[in-house]
Amino acid sequence: MNGLNTLVSPMSIGKITLANRVVMAPMARNYAPNFVPDEKLATYYARRAEHGVGLIITEASFIDHPVANGFKGTPAIFGEEALAGYRAVVERVHAHSGKIFCQLWHMGAERPVGGIPNPELPSVSPSGILAPGVRRGKALDLAEIAEVQASFARAAANARRVGFDGIEIHGAHGYLIDAFLSEVTNQRTDAYGGTFDKRLRFAVEVIEQVRQTVGDDFPISFRTSQWKSQDYGAKIYRTPGELGTALSAFVRAGVDIIHCSTRRFWEPEFEGSDLSLAAWSRRVSGKPVIAVGGVTLHGDFTQFEDPALGLRGMATARPTANLDRVEQALERGDFDLIAVGRAMLANPDWLAKIKAGQASEITAFSRDHIKVLY
């Protein structure tokens, strides 16, 4: 497609080379029977690789901690059966010369009461707080913090062992790592809370342990956000200086890529500047940045909400909406990669059709696409 030269150009991250700047965004599908990725899930990812997407990031995969997950059908990244399933996923993607990262996840207090596979256990978080004025579960003690951090490292080792090209640590949307970063959900007064720098410690230590486990040549992405499932107006980073302090700490700990989750990737983040969160992150970290939010969508983002699936509003779907903004931002160096979500659910060949100038043949996303795995 004319005018999208940067979008379809290759780039390298460490030792891996991506065919283009398009990322399949991580989207919870919950189709893994008994938490095991199966042939249907392998085919689902392979279809996107077959049609040329530069990088695939799996849906959130829960680590081996008793209350990391809460939903039926979420894939695990531990246990020989689940790992064999993910090995098959990776092999299918690699057969089409695709690249795929595994996203590592702990729900924290976002885990619903009675969540599976251990409904009798309470959720855990920094302070037992889900949202302002809302308590859920229990606060982690220091021994439990160390246990969770070790679980992230084991999950990263598992991902490397089965052949993934990299991993992404989910540090956004109110989940466990993000909850440590927020002054609302982290009200600790020990070494893991009380000041902005101390609230970074849990995330930094997770990254350090993951890096030590996987070695120096395995890409680590860190997903971050301002908004939470419980609060779209939340702010962790109140100034560019705070953002820089956090991302610099993450990079020193071992992060290679910053993944900035926003509802609209182009919107200014801080007062007095027209730079987006992704653009600021690129500027202050010096690392490759993935932007996400609002590609192929137009209009109001309030018509449809489904936090469990990570879908925040079903604005009007348009197959090429905001791609001009994407290309301009890539050319300016605001970010390096753009993640596409809903359009990829409806069209495994979305990118191929965009490149071929066949946008009129792209199926518009609808809620029905959530109900099937294709």
NORBELDA-V789106 format. One record per backbone hydrogen bond with DSSP energy under -1.0 kcal/mol. CO is the residue of the C=O (numbers start at 1). NH is the residue of the N-H. E is the energy in kcal/mol with one decimal. If there is no record, write none. Layout:
CO_NH_E, CO_NH_E
//
This chain:
1_4_-1.3, 4_8_-1.6, 6_9_-1.5, 7_21_-2.7, 11_18_-3.5, 13_16_-1.9, 16_13_-2.8, 18_11_-1.7, 21_338_-2.7, 22_55_-1.7, 23_340_-3.0, 24_57_-1.8, 32_35_-2.0, 33_36_-1.8, 35_76_-2.5, 38_42_-2.2, 39_43_-2.5, 40_44_-2.2, 41_45_-2.1, 42_46_-2.5, 43_47_-2.3, 45_49_-1.9, 46_50_-3.0, 47_51_-1.3, 48_53_-1.8, 49_52_-2.0, 55_24_-3.1, 56_101_-2.9, 61_105_-1.8, 62_77_-2.0, 63_65_-2.2, 65_68_-2.0, 68_107_-2.5, 70_116_-1.3, 71_74_-1.1, 73_32_-2.5, 75_62_-1.8, 79_83_-2.6, 80_84_-2.3, 81_85_-1.9, 82_86_-2.4, 83_87_-2.3, 84_88_-1.8, 85_89_-1.7, 86_90_-2.6, 87_91_-2.4, 88_92_-2.1, 89_93_-2.2, 90_94_-3.0, 91_95_-1.6, 93_96_-1.4, 93_98_-2.1, 94_97_-2.1, 99_56_-2.3, 100_165_-2.5, 101_58_-2.5, 102_168_-2.6, 103_61_-2.6, 104_170_-2.4, 105_63_-1.7, 106_176_-1.8, 107_110_-1.6, 108_111_-1.5, 112_115_-2.0, 118_121_-1.9, 123_138_-2.4, 125_140_-2.2, 128_136_-1.8, 131_134_-2.9, 134_130_-2.6, 134_131_-1.3, 138_125_-1.6, 141_145_-2.3, 142_146_-2.0, 143_147_-1.7, 144_148_-2.4, 145_149_-2.4, 146_150_-2.2, 147_151_-1.6, 148_152_-1.9, 149_153_-1.8, 150_154_-2.4, 151_155_-2.3, 152_156_-2.2, 153_157_-2.2, 154_158_-2.4, 155_159_-2.4, 156_160_-2.3, 157_161_-2.4, 158_162_-1.9, 159_164_-2.1, 160_163_-1.3, 166_102_-1.7, 167_221_-2.8, 168_104_-3.3, 169_223_-2.6, 172_175_-1.8, 173_229_-1.3, 175_179_-2.7, 176_180_-1.4, 177_181_-1.1, 178_182_-1.2, 182_186_-1.9, 190_193_-1.5, 195_199_-2.0, 198_201_-1.0, 200_204_-2.5, 201_205_-2.7, 202_206_-2.1, 203_207_-2.6, 204_208_-2.7, 205_209_-2.3, 206_210_-2.5, 207_211_-3.0, 208_212_-2.5, 209_213_-1.7, 210_214_-2.6, 211_215_-1.8, 219_167_-2.1, 220_256_-2.9, 220_257_-1.8, 221_169_-3.0, 222_259_-2.8, 223_171_-1.5, 224_261_-2.9, 231_228_-2.5, 231_234_-1.3, 239_243_-2.1, 240_244_-2.7, 241_245_-2.4, 242_246_-2.4, 243_247_-2.8, 244_248_-2.3, 245_249_-1.6, 246_250_-2.2, 247_251_-2.6, 248_252_-2.4, 249_253_-1.6, 250_255_-2.0, 257_222_-2.3, 258_290_-2.9, 259_224_-2.8, 260_292_-1.1, 264_267_-1.6, 270_273_-1.5, 275_269_-2.5, 276_280_-2.6, 277_281_-2.4, 278_282_-2.5, 279_283_-2.1, 280_284_-2.7, 281_285_-2.0, 282_286_-1.6, 288_258_-2.3, 289_336_-2.4, 289_337_-1.9, 290_260_-2.8, 291_339_-3.1, 292_262_-1.6, 293_265_-3.2, 294_297_-1.8, 296_318_-2.7, 298_316_-1.5, 304_313_-2.3, 306_309_-1.1, 306_311_-1.7, 311_306_-2.2, 316_298_-2.4, 318_321_-1.6, 320_323_-1.8, 321_296_-2.4, 322_326_-1.9, 323_327_-2.5, 324_328_-2.3, 325_329_-2.4, 326_330_-2.6, 327_331_-2.5, 328_332_-2.0, 329_334_-2.5, 337_291_-2.7, 338_23_-2.6, 340_25_-2.2, 341_344_-1.4, 341_345_-1.1, 342_346_-1.8, 343_347_-1.8, 347_350_-1.8, 349_353_-2.5, 350_354_-2.3, 351_355_-2.8, 352_356_-1.7, 353_358_-3.2, 354_357_-1.2, 358_361_-2.0, 359_362_-1.7, 366_369_-1.7, 367_370_-1.6
//
